[in-house]
Amino acid sequence: MMRIGGSSVAYIKFKPLTPTMQFNRIVSVEELDKELLGLIDKSETIPFSFSSGRDYGVLTDKRIIISDRKGVRGFRRKFYSIMYDSISTYNLDIHNFDTTIEMTVDSGYIVVLSFYKPIPLEVMFDIYKFLSSKILEK
């Protein structure tokens, strides 16, 4: 805790903006959820897309889109759109069974994307290079 001008200010760490997504499969554009595809502009290209069962993550040339289905039947859905120019820090964390990309956006919220094997490590480095190129464009 820090004192500023006679008052105490507590620093509260923000909870993650999105749930931690645990992707375990690379998917083609044809395999993506039709509802998610409807949210992607025709001018956007999709170099990377992943699935974790019924949830999807898409990296377009303009933003990151995450589709999160909730509930037993998946009727509740939440779509997240993260612009590359809002990412202030990011890291690649490599473990034995998973690789995590953690991004902090300008508002202080954290976005965590976990990728489990069989997604190859080479793909993770390609994603990291892609993210770097998009973030450095700003």
Disulfide bonds with the S-S distance in Angstrom:
none
